[in-house]
Amino acid sequence: MADFRIGYLVNALIFTVLGLLVFAAALALMERMTPPRVWTAILEERNLPAAILAAAVAIGIALIVAAAMH
């Protein structure tokens, strides 16, 4: 605990917020780029392939954001 600095916590919080913002922006961009609205297809039509696509995109974006921040 002797090496703990408040700056490390602030840095982690800043990167967390930035990562979440980039993640949300990428998901919004994916929603605009797909012809049928993905969330409508998933929730109303129960479209399993659309749900798999959304999950794959979310995981891919999360990995890219995590690698960029590391």
N, C-alpha and C positions, 0 to 999 in steps of 0.2 A: 504494500500500500504506500510505501514511501515514494514510489515513482509516479503515483497518480497525480495528474494535473487536470485542472478544470478545463484547460484548453483542449484536451483529448476528448472530453465529453461534448464540448461545443462543436468540435470538428466532426464527431460522429453524428451529431444531430443535424448539422448542416448537410452532410452527405446523404443522410437518410431522407431529408426533405427534398433535396435535389433529385435523388434517385426515384422517389415516388412521383415527383412532377414529370420527369422524363418518361417514366413508365405510363402514367396517365395520358400524356400527350401522344405517345406511340400507340396506345390502345384506341384513342380517339381518331388518330390518323388511319389505323387499320379499319375502323368502323366506317369511315368516309370512303375508303378505297374499295371496299367490297360492294358489289352491285346490290344484292339483297341485304337488308340490314341484319347483321349477324345476331344481335340481341333479340330482335323480333323473331328471327328464325328459331333461335334456341328456346325462348320462353313461350311463344305462342304456338309455334308449329312443332315443337319438340323434335327439332332436327339434330340428330346425333352427330353427323359429319360436321355441321357448323359448330357444334360444341367442341369437338375435337380440334378443329381449326383454331378456334379462339383460345383453347388451352395451350396449343402448341405455340401460337404467337406470344401469349403471355409468358410462357416459360422461356422462349427465345429472347424476348426483350429483357426479362429479368436477368438472364445470364449475361447479356451484353452490358447492361447497366452495372452489374456486379463486377464484371471484368474491367470495365472502364474505371471504376472507382478504386479498384484494388491497386 
